[in-house]
Amino acid sequence: MLVRDYLPSDRAALEAIHEAQGLDYKFPDIDGPLFLVRKVLEIDGKVVASLVLKICAETMLLLDGQQGPQDKLTEMQTLQSSVLSEAYAKGLDEIHAAIPEIGFDKRLIQLGWLKDRSGWNLWSRSTLE
């Protein structure tokens, strides 16, 4: 087994692996600049797996709880507009939020957020061994 850096010539093999998995997302643009780490696993010269890391931003909202619901929504909309513009200008094409079950779904929908794929859960891992 050999772990090595991804090469553009590996793309067709990885697209075929992705297609065979049958997952509900399109093949990512792994040649794009947001993919910071790109590794493939070769066995006997054949690419059999890949693990890639895409830069994304985790969203954290700090909001004073003293305002009424409409004031909070206005504050979130105002902040979000500015943050999204700056994130896009800096090259980020999406942001993520990990939200506990606290009844915040209605507000997220009002702010234009979409729930991630049904049946998928967010997991985290430190990069330190």
Secondary structure, 3 states (H helix, E strand, C coil): CEEEECCHHHHHHHHHHHHHHCCCCCCCCCCCCCEEEEEEEEECCEEEEEEEEECCEECCCCCCCCCCHHHHHHHHHHHHHHHHHHHHHCCCCCEECCCCCCCCHHHHHHCCCCCCCCCCCCCCCCCCC
